[in-house]
Amino acid sequence: MLAQKNYFLLPQLLLAAALFCSCSGNSNGKTNQSTASAEKKDSTQVEAIAEVKENPYKPVDSAKYYELQKYLANGDTTGKWPVKNDPLPINGAILPFNRIIAYYGNLYSKKMGALGEYAPKEMWRRLNAEVAHWNRADSVIKAIPAIHYIATVASGTPGAHNYYINRMPEKQIDSALAIAKMHNAIVFLDVQVGLSNLHNELPRLEKYLKMPNVHLGIDPEFSMKTGALPGRKIGTYDAADINYASAYLTKLVKENNLPAKILVVHRFTQGMVTNYKNIKKQKEVQMVMHMDGWGEPELKKGTYRHYLYSEPVQFVGFKLFYKNDLKKAPNRLMTPEELLKLRPKPIYIQYQ
């Protein structure tokens, strides 16, 4: 009986052995799969690490940077200029190694500035002449051309979202970029938010702001926080708004390995920018406070002195109006030679 019992157990033992072998084989397979998976993961990590590259743009010469900042201060002895706690910018910084000479406007309008007033070839003939004049006037800092295009335009009508703005179609922004490319110029996209805000408007331009040659301008004049309509009153930005724009650009620079960006902030009254001391400077973003009021030379110099010289941030700009600056005596534009006598010297010049 015992032998018979063992006989009947034999198939079961054979089955158990087979199952054991099968399980052992599966276990080895899982181990091999796990090993392969781990190796693949390690390989992926190595590839990911290999993809992290250093910023490929030209490194900043720190000695030259601070030397030029002192040059721009133009002998100021008050301690305001050069600005204190000025961070050395990341690779690819344009300022203060170059002076930007920009034509401003919108391609839909001949009344908003020189950019839209002339056909591209004629516009470039005029802009290149201004760049050449600046290079003759200042042999220390090279002048380079730029296109400053109003991509979001304040409007007298409410529009689809009651924001009182017109957002330019991408084909028009693409046209502005194409015009800039004709002479290898950098581009500024300007935002007039109306009853909207920067949180709504900047993401709409993100695909362009990710481009290494595209920078940003924001205009407090048309930031209507009180609900007043654009053009009826002068709007305002607080340091918090400017810091938001700067942080937005900083994030894009870091995530896309871009050169330093430039942020231009328009200003011609005290109330257009509040709490300037709270504006945060970033090494990824170069800040230009831009005097864009129109009028006779003495009025413009007074505005510059009261609102830009007296409230230093980092760099300064100056706008010249081909038409409005001529309305009152002495009925002329200020020259590069005159502007270079200002304290500090402007590094961003805009013609409208």
C-alpha positions in Angstrom: 0.0 0.0 0.0 2.8 2.3 0.8 4.4 1.6 -2.6 1.1 2.2 -4.3 0.7 5.5 -2.4 4.2 6.5 -3.5 3.4 5.6 -7.0 0.3 7.8 -7.0 2.4 10.7 -5.4 5.0 10.5 -8.2 2.9 12.5 -10.8 2.2 15.1 -8.1 5.9 15.3 -7.2 6.8 15.7 -10.9 4.2 18.4 -11.2 5.5 20.2 -8.2 9.0 20.0 -9.5 7.9 21.3 -12.8 6.0 24.2 -11.1 9.1 24.9 -8.9 11.3 25.1 -12.0 8.7 27.2 -13.7 8.5 29.5 -10.7 12.3 29.7 -10.5 12.4 30.5 -14.2 9.8 33.3 -13.7 11.7 34.6 -10.7 14.9 34.8 -12.7 12.9 36.5 -15.5 11.6 39.1 -13.1 15.1 39.7 -11.8 16.4 40.1 -15.3 13.5 42.5 -16.1 14.2 44.5 -13.0 17.9 44.7 -13.8 17.1 45.7 -17.3 14.6 48.3 -16.1 17.1 49.7 -13.6 19.8 49.9 -16.2 17.4 51.6 -18.6 16.4 54.0 -15.8 20.1 54.7 -15.0 20.7 55.3 -18.7 17.8 57.7 -18.9 19.1 59.6 -15.9 22.5 59.8 -17.5 20.9 61.1 -20.8 18.9 63.6 -18.8 22.0 64.8 -17.0 23.8 65.1 -20.3 21.0 67.3 -21.7 21.5 69.9 -18.9 23.9 72.3 -20.5 25.5 75.5 -19.3 24.1 78.8 -20.7 25.7 78.9 -24.1 25.7 82.7 -24.4 28.7 85.0 -23.9 29.8 85.2 -20.3 29.7 88.7 -18.7 33.0 90.4 -18.0 32.4 91.6 -14.5 35.2 94.2 -14.4 33.9 95.7 -17.7 30.3 95.6 -16.4 31.0 97.7 -13.3 33.3 100.0 -15.2 30.6 100.8 -17.7 28.0 101.3 -14.9 30.4 103.8 -13.4 30.7 105.5 -16.8 26.9 105.7 -17.1 26.7 107.3 -13.7 28.4 110.3 -15.4 30.2 111.6 -12.3 27.3 111.4 -9.9 28.5 112.0 -6.3 25.3 111.5 -4.4 25.7 107.8 -4.0 22.5 107.1 -6.1 24.4 106.1 -9.2 25.7 103.5 -10.0 23.0 101.7 -8.1 23.8 99.7 -5.1 23.4 95.9 -4.9 23.5 95.6 -8.7 23.6 91.9 -9.5 26.1 90.8 -12.1 23.8 89.5 -15.0 23.9 86.0 -16.4 25.5 85.2 -19.8 24.3 87.0 -22.8 23.5 90.3 -21.1 23.1 93.2 -23.5 23.4 96.0 -21.0 25.5 98.0 -20.4 27.8 96.7 -23.2 25.4 98.1 -25.8 23.1 101.0 -26.0 19.7 100.1 -27.5 18.2 102.4 -30.1 14.6 101.4 -30.7 11.8 102.4 -33.0 8.4 102.2 -31.3 4.9 101.6 -32.6 2.3 99.3 -34.0 2.0 98.0 -37.6 -1.7 98.8 -37.7 -1.2 102.5 -37.0 0.8 105.3 -38.5 0.0 107.6 -35.5 1.4 105.4 -32.8 5.1 105.7 -33.7 7.8 105.5 -36.4 7.6 101.7 -36.5 4.2 101.8 -38.1 4.5 105.1 -39.9 7.0 103.9 -42.6 7.3 100.9 -44.8 10.0 98.5 -43.5 12.9 99.6 -45.8 12.3 103.3 -45.2 11.9 102.7 -41.4 15.2 100.9 -41.4 16.9 103.7 -43.3 15.8 106.1 -40.7 16.6 103.9 -37.7 20.0 103.0 -39.0 20.8 106.7 -39.3 19.9 107.2 -35.6 22.1 104.3 -34.6 25.0 105.7 -36.6 24.5 109.1 -34.9 24.6 107.5 -31.5 27.8 105.6 -32.4 29.4 108.8 -33.5 28.3 110.5 -30.3 29.5 107.8 -27.9 32.5 105.7 -28.8 32.5 103.8 -25.4 29.2 102.0 -25.7 28.1 100.5 -29.0 24.6 101.4 -30.3 22.5 98.6 -31.6 19.0 98.7 -33.2 15.7 97.4 -31.8 12.1 97.1 -32.7 9.7 98.0 -29.9 6.3 96.7 -30.9 3.0 97.3 -29.0 1.6 93.8 -28.8 -1.3 94.6 -26.5 -2.8 98.0 -27.2 -5.1 100.0 -24.8 -8.4 100.9 -26.5 -11.3 103.2 -26.1 -13.8 100.4 -26.7 -14.4 97.5 -24.3 -13.6 94.6 -26.6 -14.6 91.0 -26.1 -13.7 90.8 -22.4 -14.4 94.4 -21.3 -10.7 94.9 -20.8 -10.4 97.9 -23.1 -7.5 96.5 -25.0 -6.7 95.1 -28.4 -4.5 92.0 -28.5 -2.5 91.9 -31.7 -2.8 88.7 -33.8 0.2 86.4 -33.9 0.6 87.1 -37.7 1.2 90.8 -36.8 3.7 90.0 -34.1 5.4 87.6 -36.5 5.6 90.5 -39.0 7.4 92.7 -36.4 9.9 89.9 -35.8 10.4 89.6 -39.5 11.1 93.3 -39.8 13.6 93.1 -36.9 15.3 90.1 -38.6 16.1 92.3 -41.7 18.9 93.9 -39.7 19.4 91.4 -36.9 17.7 93.6 -34.3 16.4 92.6 -31.0 12.6 92.9 -30.3 10.6 94.3 -27.4 6.9 93.4 -27.0 5.0 96.1 -25.2 2.0 95.5 -23.1 -0.8 98.0 -22.3 -3.1 96.1 -20.0 -6.1 98.5 -19.7 -8.6 96.9 -17.3 -6.8 93.5 -17.6 -3.5 92.8 -15.7 -0.1 91.3 -16.3 -1.2 87.9 -15.0 -3.6 87.7 -17.8 -1.5 89.2 -20.6 2.0 87.9 -20.2 1.2 84.2 -20.7 -0.3 85.1 -24.1 3.1 86.3 -25.3 5.1 83.4 -23.7 5.9 81.7 -27.0 7.6 84.9 -28.1 9.2 85.7 -24.8 10.9 82.3 -24.9 12.8 83.5 -27.9 16.4 84.7 -27.0 16.1 87.9 -29.0 12.6 89.0 -27.6 12.3 91.2 -24.5 9.4 92.9 -22.7 8.0 96.4 -22.1 5.2 97.2 -19.6 3.4 100.5 -19.6 1.9 101.8 -16.3 0.2 104.6 -18.1 -2.5 102.2 -19.4 -2.8 100.0 -16.2 -6.2 101.1 -15.0 -6.5 99.7 -11.6 -9.2 102.1 -10.5 -11.5 101.1 -13.4 -11.0 104.3 -15.2 -10.9 104.0 -19.0 -7.5 104.1 -20.7 -6.6 107.6 -21.9 -8.9 109.3 -19.5 -6.4 109.1 -16.6 -2.8 108.0 -16.1 -2.5 104.4 -14.7 -0.1 102.9 -12.3 2.1 99.9 -11.5 3.3 99.0 -8.0 6.7 97.4 -7.3 4.7 94.2 -6.9 3.5 94.3 -10.5 7.0 95.0 -11.8 8.4 92.2 -9.6 5.7 89.8 -11.1 6.9 90.7 -14.7 10.5 90.2 -13.7 9.8 86.9 -12.0 7.9 85.7 -15.0 10.8 86.5 -17.3 13.3 84.9 -14.8 11.3 81.7 -14.9 11.4 81.6 -18.7 15.1 82.3 -18.7 15.9 79.5 -16.3 13.6 76.9 -17.8 14.7 77.6 -21.4 18.4 78.3 -20.9 18.1 81.8 -22.3 20.3 84.8 -22.2 19.5 87.7 -19.8 16.2 89.4 -20.6 15.5 93.1 -20.5 12.4 94.6 -18.9 11.5 98.2 -19.9 9.1 100.1 -17.6 7.6 103.3 -18.9 7.4 106.3 -16.6 6.8 110.1 -16.7 4.9 110.8 -13.5 5.5 110.1 -9.8 2.3 108.0 -9.5 3.1 105.7 -12.5 5.4 103.6 -10.3 4.9 103.2 -6.6 7.2 101.7 -4.0 10.2 101.7 -6.3 12.5 100.7 -3.4 10.7 97.3 -3.3 11.6 96.5 -6.9 13.7 93.3 -6.9 16.7 93.1 -9.2 17.4 89.7 -10.7 20.5 88.5 -12.4 18.4 87.0 -15.2 16.5 90.3 -16.0 18.0 93.7 -16.7 15.6 96.5 -15.6 15.2 99.8 -17.5 13.1 102.6 -16.1 12.2 104.5 -19.2 11.3 108.2 -19.3 8.7 108.5 -22.0 7.1 111.9 -21.5 7.0 114.4 -24.4 7.6 118.1 -24.5 10.4 120.7 -24.8 13.9 119.8 -23.7 13.8 121.5 -20.3 10.5 119.7 -19.4 11.9 116.4 -20.4 15.1 116.9 -18.5 13.1 117.8 -15.4 10.9 114.7 -15.6 14.0 112.6 -16.0 15.7 114.2 -13.0 12.6 113.9 -10.7 11.4 110.4 -11.5 14.4 108.5 -12.8 17.5 110.0 -11.4 15.9 110.5 -8.0 14.5 106.9 -7.8 17.3 104.6 -9.1 16.5 101.0 -10.0 19.2 99.8 -12.4 19.3 101.3 -15.9 17.5 104.3 -17.5 15.9 105.0 -20.8 14.8 108.1 -22.7 12.1 108.6 -25.3 12.1 111.1 -28.2 8.9 112.0 -30.0 9.5 113.0 -33.6 6.3 115.1 -33.6 5.1 115.9 -30.1 8.6 117.1 -28.9 8.4 119.8 -31.6 5.1 121.4 -30.5 6.7 123.9 -28.1 9.7 126.1 -28.4 12.5 125.5 -29.2 10.6 123.1 -31.5 13.3 120.5 -31.8 14.4 117.0 -30.7 17.1 116.6 -28.1 20.3 115.3 -29.7 22.4 112.3 -28.6 25.1 114.7 -27.5 22.7 116.4 -25.1 21.3 113.2 -23.7 24.8 111.9 -23.0 25.3 114.9 -20.6 22.4 113.6 -18.4 23.1 112.0 -15.1 22.9 109.0 -15.4 23.4 108.6 -19.2 20.5 106.7 -20.7 21.3 103.2 -22.1 18.0 102.7 -23.9 16.7 105.3 -26.4 13.3 105.1 -28.0 12.0 107.0 -30.9 8.3 107.4 -31.5 
